[in-house]
C-alpha cells in the first residue's frame, strides 16, 4: 500500500488576490473603498457637529426699567467711566468719543448700544444727544446705564432712542464690547428686556 502523498504548500495556504471574493460575494477592492468612505463620512459628521457646538452663540437675557421707550439692536460699546453727550464729550458731527481716559476714546458710537455707569457733564448733554440722534444722524442706537440720569433721559426721549437701567445684572460687567444687543422697551417706567448675544 503506497504512502499518502504529501500535500502541496499551495494547497494549504492560498493568499487571496486583490479581486478575490469575500463572504457574500463582495469584491475586496469595493469593500475597502466602502469602508474608507464610511469612515470619512463619520469623521466629517463628527467635525461638523463639533464646529457647530463651538460656534453656537451664547444668549443672556436681562430685565430692567425703560427710561425712554423704543426698540433697538446693535453692537455694544462698553465704557466703564461716566460719560456725557455734550459736543466736547462726543462729537456732534462724527460721533467720536473725545473724553480723555475713556475706554472708548477715539471710537465712533454711531449706531451702537452704548453702555456706561451714568452721566458726566452739564445739561447741554441732553440737547447734544438729541442733535446727534435726530439732526446729524451720528448718535447711538440706544443707551444702557447702571442709572440713567435725568439729563440723558430727556436727550434719549427727544432723540427717540431707548434708554434702560436698573438691570438685574450689572451691565458694565455683564455686557462686553462687541456683543450684539437687542432692546425692547415698550413703555417708560415699565419692564424692558435686553438680550445679549455673544459668539464663542
C-alpha positions in Angstrom: 0.0 0.0 0.0 1.5 3.3 -1.1 2.0 6.1 1.4 -0.3 9.1 1.1 1.1 11.9 -0.9 2.4 15.0 0.9 0.1 18.0 0.4 1.5 20.8 -1.7 2.1 24.0 0.2 -0.1 25.8 -2.3 -3.0 23.6 -1.3 -2.6 24.5 2.4 -2.2 28.3 2.1 -3.6 30.4 -0.7 -3.2 34.1 -0.4 -6.3 35.8 -1.8 -5.8 38.1 -4.7 -7.0 41.7 -4.7 -10.1 40.6 -6.6 -10.8 37.5 -4.5 -14.4 37.2 -3.3 -15.2 37.9 0.3 -18.2 36.4 2.0 -21.4 37.5 0.4 -19.6 37.9 -2.9 -18.3 41.4 -2.1 -15.3 42.3 -4.1 -12.3 43.1 -1.8 -11.5 46.4 -3.5 -15.1 47.5 -3.3 -15.1 46.6 0.4 -12.0 48.6 1.2 -13.3 51.7 -0.7 -16.7 51.4 1.0 -15.1 51.1 4.5 -12.9 54.1 3.8 -15.8 56.2 2.6 -18.0 55.3 5.6 -15.1 56.2 8.0 -14.5 59.5 6.2 -18.2 60.5 6.3 -18.3 59.7 10.0 -15.3 61.8 10.7 -16.7 64.7 8.7 -20.0 64.5 10.5 -18.2 64.5 13.9 -16.1 67.5 12.8 -19.2 69.4 11.7 -21.0 68.6 15.0 -18.0 69.8 17.0 -17.8 73.0 14.9 -21.5 73.8 15.4 -21.1 73.2 19.1 -18.2 75.6 19.4 -19.8 78.3 17.2 -23.1 78.2 19.0 -23.7 81.8 20.2 -24.4 82.4 23.9 -27.5 84.3 24.8 -28.1 86.3 28.0 -31.4 87.9 28.8 -31.6 90.8 31.3 -34.6 92.7 32.5 -34.6 96.4 33.6 -36.7 99.5 33.5 -37.3 101.6 30.4 -36.4 105.3 31.0 -37.0 106.1 27.3 -39.1 103.8 25.2 -38.3 102.1 21.9 -36.7 99.1 20.2 -33.1 98.9 19.1 -30.4 96.5 18.1 -26.7 96.9 17.6 -23.2 96.2 18.7 -22.4 97.0 22.3 -19.8 99.6 23.2 -18.9 99.5 26.9 -17.3 102.4 28.8 -16.5 101.8 32.4 -16.2 105.5 33.2 -19.0 108.1 33.5 -19.6 110.0 30.3 -21.8 112.7 28.8 -23.1 113.6 25.4 -22.1 117.3 25.1 -20.2 118.2 21.9 -16.9 118.2 23.8 -17.5 114.7 25.1 -18.8 113.1 21.9 -18.5 114.9 18.5 -21.8 116.1 17.2 -20.8 115.6 13.5 -18.8 112.4 13.7 -19.9 110.6 16.8 -16.3 110.2 18.0 -15.7 109.9 21.8 -13.4 112.7 22.9 -13.3 112.2 26.7 -9.6 111.7 27.8 -9.0 108.3 29.5 -12.3 106.8 28.4 -12.3 103.1 27.4 -13.9 104.1 24.1 -11.9 107.3 23.5 -11.4 107.8 19.8 -14.1 105.4 18.8 -17.4 106.1 17.0 -20.6 105.5 18.8 -22.8 105.8 15.7 -25.5 103.1 15.7 -24.0 101.4 18.8 -25.7 100.4 22.0 -23.6 102.5 24.4 -23.2 101.1 28.0 -21.8 103.3 30.8 -22.4 103.9 34.5 -24.2 107.3 34.4 -23.8 110.8 33.2 -20.9 113.2 33.5 -21.1 116.8 32.4 -23.7 119.5 32.1 -27.3 119.7 30.9 -26.1 120.6 27.4 -25.6 116.8 27.0 -29.4 116.4 26.6 -29.5 118.8 23.7 -26.4 117.3 22.1 -27.7 113.7 22.4 -30.9 114.9 20.7 -28.9 116.6 18.0 -26.7 113.5 17.3 -29.7 111.2 17.0 -32.2 113.4 15.0 -30.2 116.1 13.2 -26.7 114.9 12.3 -27.6 111.2 12.5 -24.4 110.4 14.3 -25.9 109.2 17.6 -26.1 105.9 19.4 -28.9 103.4 18.8 -29.6 103.2 22.5 -28.1 103.7 25.9 -27.9 101.4 28.9 -26.7 102.6 32.3 -26.5 101.4 35.8 -28.6 104.5 36.4 -29.8 106.8 33.6 -29.5 110.4 34.7 -32.4 112.8 34.0 -30.1 114.7 31.6 -29.7 111.6 29.4 -33.4 110.6 29.8 -34.5 113.9 28.3 -32.0 113.6 25.5 -33.0 110.0 24.7 -36.7 110.8 24.7 -36.2 113.8 22.4 -33.8 111.7 20.2 -36.3 108.8 20.2 -33.9 106.1 21.3 -34.4 103.7 24.1 -32.6 104.2 27.5 -32.6 101.4 30.1 -31.3 101.0 33.6 -31.9 99.0 36.8 -31.0 95.8 35.2 -31.0 92.5 37.2 -27.2 92.2 36.5 -24.6 94.9 36.3 -24.5 96.0 32.6 -20.9 97.2 32.9 -19.6 93.7 33.7 -22.2 91.6 32.0 -22.2 93.2 28.6 -18.9 93.1 26.6 -17.9 95.4 23.8 -18.7 93.6 20.5 -21.7 91.8 21.9 -24.9 92.0 19.8 -27.6 93.6 22.0 -31.3 93.9 21.4 -33.5 96.2 23.5 -37.3 96.0 23.8 -38.5 98.9 26.0 -42.2 99.3 25.1 -43.2 101.8 27.8 -41.5 104.4 30.0 -41.2 103.2 33.6 -42.1 99.6 32.7 -40.2 96.4 32.2 -37.5 96.4 29.4 -35.8 93.4 28.0 -32.1 93.4 27.0 -31.0 90.3 25.0 -27.2 89.9 24.6 -25.8 87.5 22.0 -22.1 86.6 22.4 -20.2 84.3 20.0 -17.8 81.7 21.3 
